Amino acid sequence: MNKTTYRANEVVSCADEDEDGALLYNPDRDETVLLNPTGRSIWALLAAPRTLDDIAGHITATYPSVTREQATQDADKFIQSLLPDFVLSEGEAGDGR
């Protein structure tokens, strides 16, 4: 099982857009990303290092009709879309590094 953890890049700012989600801005890249409300809730989780399993668990807890398999796929797609400029990966969790 992959124990890579992910966390929000600390240089990225997040501006809430009411019920529509949020806008992320990376000043180092001068890039923005618009998040829907689900993406915004996942972004909040990424204040601390999280695994894909942690994120999938959040999705299934928030949306009980979503299967764990679908939640894991969605979490992976979300993270991959934000790597490496908005989300940073931190290698294997618990490997002492």
Number of C-alpha atoms within 10 A of each C-alpha: 4 10 15 17 20 23 20 24 18 11 12 17 14 18 12 14 14 8 9 13 16 21 16 18 19 17 12 9 10 7 12 15 14 17 20 15 16 15 17 22 17 22 22 12 17 20 13 11 16 20 21 21 19 16 24 23 17 18 24 17 12 12 12 10 9 14 14 16 11 13 20 20 13 16 23 16 11 18 21 11 13 14 14 12 17 23 20 18 17 15 13 13 15 9 8 5 7
